Amino acid sequence: MSSLAINSAPLAVGAHCTEDELVVTLTDGRILSVPLVWFPRLVKASQQQRGNIELLGAGEGIHWPDVDEDISVIGLLEGRASREYLAQA
């Protein structure tokens, strides 16, 4: 008898911003934090705007409607910063 392992990426179940980090809680129990400077729109946003967070899909991404920022969980897990950040680096 064989079994088929389903390899699915973890999804976000929550997210918040500190002064310096984006912190994302994943379905598998991990807590991922990345530098907020990776996302210039979030750095420029007010704390209230950063707090207005929506999870996209089943948690595949995170959306900030007030600043039109979308970040994928896969991108965070791969360590990808935003194109805006990379363009200024």
C-alpha positions in Angstrom: 0.0 0.0 0.0 1.3 3.4 -0.8 0.3 6.8 0.3 0.3 10.1 -1.5 1.7 12.9 0.5 0.1 16.2 -0.3 2.8 18.9 -0.2 1.0 22.1 0.5 2.6 25.3 1.7 1.6 26.7 5.0 -1.0 29.5 5.1 -1.2 32.6 7.1 -3.7 32.6 10.0 -2.6 36.0 11.3 -0.3 38.9 10.7 0.7 42.2 12.3 3.4 44.8 12.0 5.7 46.0 14.7 7.8 49.2 14.3 10.5 47.1 12.5 9.0 43.8 11.4 6.2 42.1 9.6 5.2 39.1 11.8 3.1 36.3 10.2 1.6 33.3 12.1 1.3 30.2 9.9 -1.0 27.2 10.0 1.8 24.8 10.8 2.6 26.8 14.0 5.6 28.7 12.8 5.9 32.5 13.3 7.7 34.2 10.5 9.2 37.7 10.9 10.8 39.7 8.2 12.2 43.3 8.1 9.5 45.9 7.5 12.0 47.8 5.3 11.5 45.1 2.7 8.1 46.7 2.0 8.4 50.5 1.6 4.7 51.0 1.4 4.3 49.6 4.8 7.2 51.6 6.2 5.6 54.8 5.0 2.1 53.8 6.3 0.7 54.8 9.6 0.4 52.3 12.4 -3.4 52.4 11.8 -3.0 51.7 8.1 -0.5 48.8 8.9 -3.1 47.4 11.3 -5.8 47.2 8.6 -4.9 43.7 7.3 -6.9 41.2 5.3 -5.9 37.6 4.6 -6.2 36.7 0.9 -7.7 33.4 -0.2 -7.3 30.8 2.5 -4.3 32.6 3.9 -2.1 32.4 0.8 -1.4 36.2 1.0 -1.8 39.3 3.0 -3.4 42.5 1.8 -3.3 46.1 3.2 -6.1 47.9 1.5 -5.2 51.3 2.8 -1.8 51.2 1.1 -2.5 48.8 -1.7 0.1 46.3 -0.6 -0.1 42.5 -1.3 2.4 40.0 0.0 2.3 36.3 -0.6 3.2 33.8 2.1 5.3 31.8 -0.4 7.3 34.9 -1.1 7.9 35.5 2.5 9.0 31.9 3.0 11.4 32.3 0.1 12.8 35.4 1.6 11.7 37.7 -1.2 11.5 41.5 -0.5 9.3 43.7 -2.6 10.4 44.9 -6.0 10.2 48.5 -4.7 12.8 47.6 -2.0 15.0 45.8 -4.5 14.9 48.8 -6.9 16.2 51.1 -4.2 18.9 48.8 -2.9 
